[in-house]
Amino acid sequence: MWDEQELTKMTSNEVAPFPMLADAGGNLGRVYGVYNQELGINVRGSFLIDPEGIVQSCEILSPAVGRNLDEMLRQVQAYKLVRENEGTQATPMGWVPGKDVLTPNEELVGNVWKVWSPKK
């Protein structure tokens, strides 16, 4: 079960900016394939689901490895930007809010390196 007080102490955000769910019975875990029936627990699974209910991103980690809330937030911001621009923009590797985006087109295929560098 998530302890929101503990979570806010482990991230740069005062409050998680999106819903975090607990799944004590494993019902959601079974749906998303992260429930370990033998142990009776979910493994660490993070799913970013768009407003239409489509999973846009998922990450499954063993219990010994923690997640990165800041990275999840970055991904939410990237998906939001792409959605708001109706697919006319894409975020390149390492993109963070405020950095350049890409405009997908045929000339860009195989040539991203010519217009974008992770060092920018």
N, C-alpha and C positions, 0 to 999 in steps of 0.2 A: 504494500500500500504506500502510495506517495505521501510523504510528510512535506507539505508545502513550505513549512518553516525551514526545514533542512535544505530543501531544493534551492531556496532563495539565497542561502549562505554559500552555495557551491557554484553560483553563476554570477556573471556581471550584471544581470538584470535583477531588479528588486522583486519582480514577480514574473513567473513564466508567462510569456505573451500569447500563449495558446493553451488549449485544454490538455491536461495530463490526466490519464485515466488509470484506475486500479482495476485489476481483473482477478479478484480473489478466487472465483470459481473456475477460471480458465475458459469461460465461454468465448470471449473475443480471441483468446490465444488459439483456440481450436480453429476458429474461422480463418485466422491469418497464418496458421501453421507454426506457431511458436510455443505451443503447449507441450510440455514433456509429461506424458501420461504416467510414466514410471515413477517420476519424482513428484508429480502432482503440482508442478509449478510452470510458469511461463519463463522462457529464456528472454533475454533483453531484446525487445523488438520496438522499433520506432517506425511509424508509418505517417507519411504526409498525404492527406486525402483532400482532394479538391472539393469545391462546393457541389459538384455533380456526383460525389461519392467514389471517384476514381482514384486509386492509389497512384500517386505521382512519384513517390520515393519510399523505399523501405530499407531499413538497416537492421540486421540480426547480429547480435553479439553474444558471446558466451558470458555467463554470469560474472566472470572474473574481470571483464573489461567494461569500463564505464563509457557512457555516451557523452557527446559534446553538445550541450544545449545551444551554445553560440553558433555552431555549425548548422544545427537544425533551423535556427532563426534565419541564418543567411540563406538557406535553401528556400524557406518560406518567402523571404523577400524576393528571391530570384523568380520563383514560380509566380508570385503576384505581379512582378514587372512584366514577365512574358505574357501572362494572361491579360493584363490591362492593355497591352499593345497588340493583342490579337495575333500573336505569333510573328509579328514583323520585326521583333528584336529577339536576340538570344544572348545568354550570358556565357562568356568563355570560361575556361578553366581558371579557378582562383578568383573569379569575379566577386567583388564586394560592392555594396551600395555606394553610388557616387563614381564608380569606375566606368570606363567605356564598355559599351555593349556592341554586339555584332548585328548586322542586318543580313539575314540569310538570303543568299541568291546563288545562282549556278556558278558564278565566277569565284565564289568563296570556297567551294568544295575543293579540298586539297591545298588551299592557299591561305588558310587562317593565319599561319605563321607570318605571312607577308603584311598583314594588317593589325595583328595583335601580338603582344608579347606579355608574359606574366610579370615582367619586370617594370611595366608601365605603372 
